[in-house]
Amino acid sequence: GLPRREVMARYGITSASCVGAWSKLYREGGAEALRPRQRGRPRDPGPAPGARTRERELEEQNRRLRAEVAYLKKLHALMAGRRATGRSPR
C-alpha cells in the first residue's frame, strides 16, 4: 500500500521497475508469486531402485549368449571326439 518511492527508500532498492514488477506479481499471485523458483531443468531422478536399465539388460543378455555359445562349443567338441573314436553318439 506504500508508494514506490517510499518502498525504494525504505528497502534500499535503486530500480523503480523492480518494485513495479514485484507489485504486479503480488497483485496477480499473492505472496506465493514472490517466492524464488527453481531454475533450469528438473533433475532426473534416475532409474528406480531395482529397475533394470537398458545397459543392465544388455549385459544380462550378453552373459546368457556367451554361456549358450560355450555350451554349443563343448557339445560340438564332444560330438567330434565321439566320431573320431568311432563311438556312437547317445
C-alpha positions in Angstrom: 0.0 0.0 0.0 3.0 2.4 0.1 4.1 4.5 -2.9 7.0 3.1 -5.0 9.4 5.9 -3.9 8.8 5.2 -0.2 9.3 1.4 -0.7 12.5 2.1 -2.6 13.9 4.4 0.1 12.9 2.1 3.0 14.5 -1.1 1.5 17.3 0.5 -0.4 16.1 -0.5 -3.9 17.5 1.5 -6.7 15.3 0.4 -9.6 11.6 1.5 -9.8 11.0 -1.2 -12.4 11.8 -3.9 -9.9 9.3 -2.6 -7.4 6.7 -2.3 -10.2 7.3 -5.9 -11.4 7.1 -7.2 -7.8 3.9 -5.3 -7.1 2.4 -6.7 -10.3 3.4 -10.3 -9.3 2.0 -9.8 -5.8 -1.4 -8.5 -7.2 -1.7 -11.4 -9.6 -0.5 -14.3 -7.4 -0.1 -13.1 -3.9 2.9 -13.7 -1.6 3.5 -17.1 -3.2 4.3 -15.5 -6.5 7.2 -13.7 -4.9 8.9 -16.8 -3.6 12.0 -17.9 -5.5 11.5 -20.7 -8.0 13.9 -23.4 -9.1 15.8 -22.5 -12.2 16.8 -24.8 -15.0 15.6 -28.2 -16.0 14.2 -30.5 -13.3 16.7 -33.1 -12.1 16.4 -36.6 -13.5 15.6 -38.9 -10.6 17.4 -41.8 -12.4 16.2 -45.3 -12.5 14.0 -46.5 -9.7 15.8 -48.8 -7.3 15.6 -52.4 -8.6 14.6 -51.2 -12.1 16.6 -52.7 -14.9 18.3 -50.2 -17.2 18.9 -50.8 -20.8 22.6 -51.3 -20.1 21.9 -53.9 -17.4 19.5 -55.8 -19.8 22.2 -55.9 -22.5 24.8 -57.2 -20.0 22.5 -60.0 -18.9 21.7 -60.9 -22.5 25.4 -60.9 -23.3 26.2 -63.2 -20.4 23.4 -65.6 -21.4 24.5 -65.7 -25.1 28.2 -66.3 -24.1 27.1 -69.2 -21.9 25.0 -70.6 -24.8 27.9 -70.3 -27.2 30.3 -72.0 -24.7 27.7 -74.9 -24.3 27.4 -75.3 -28.0 31.2 -75.4 -28.5 31.6 -78.1 -25.8 28.8 -80.1 -27.4 30.4 -79.9 -30.9 33.8 -80.9 -29.4 32.2 -83.8 -27.7 30.4 -85.0 -30.8 33.6 -84.6 -32.9 35.5 -86.6 -30.3 33.0 -89.4 -30.4 33.1 -89.5 -34.2 36.9 -89.7 -34.1 36.9 -92.6 -31.7 34.1 -94.4 -33.5 31.7 -94.4 -30.6 28.1 -93.8 -31.4 26.6 -90.6 -30.0 24.0 -91.1 -27.3 
